[in-house]
Amino acid sequence: MALDQGFLFAGERREPVHEIELELKSGEPAALIDLGLSLVDAIGVKLSVRSKAERAAGLMSLTPPEPARARPPELAPETPTDEAITIILRDCLSQFLDNLPALESGDAVEAVHQMRVAMRRMRGILS
């Protein structure tokens, strides 16, 4: 676990940084997920998928983050079914998480729509 506190700067613009970074060095991934969920319950943290470098680049840009739309999964004809399902599920989760920045500071209506699209795609592949 690493704790980061300070500011990101881009010219005259700045954004506070208060982060808890969790990294699995060894052991079960479920334990790390459980720890993250317990932090959400205990102190109200929220998930972020953007690095500090991406956030700083966003500060330099005057345009808000764009909602993320689905992309065709990268599948080859010989991809085994279980691997294809994994790739598609990962794409769905990425689409959902990639919409968090737009939800928070961009086009929230379209971001929510794209998050719903991601969940419908995920339900479709799971069924």
Summary of the structure (lengths in Angstrom):
residues: 127
radius of gyration: 17.2
end to end distance: 36.3
largest distance: 52.0
contacts: 293
relative contact order: 0.13
helix: 53%
strand: 14%
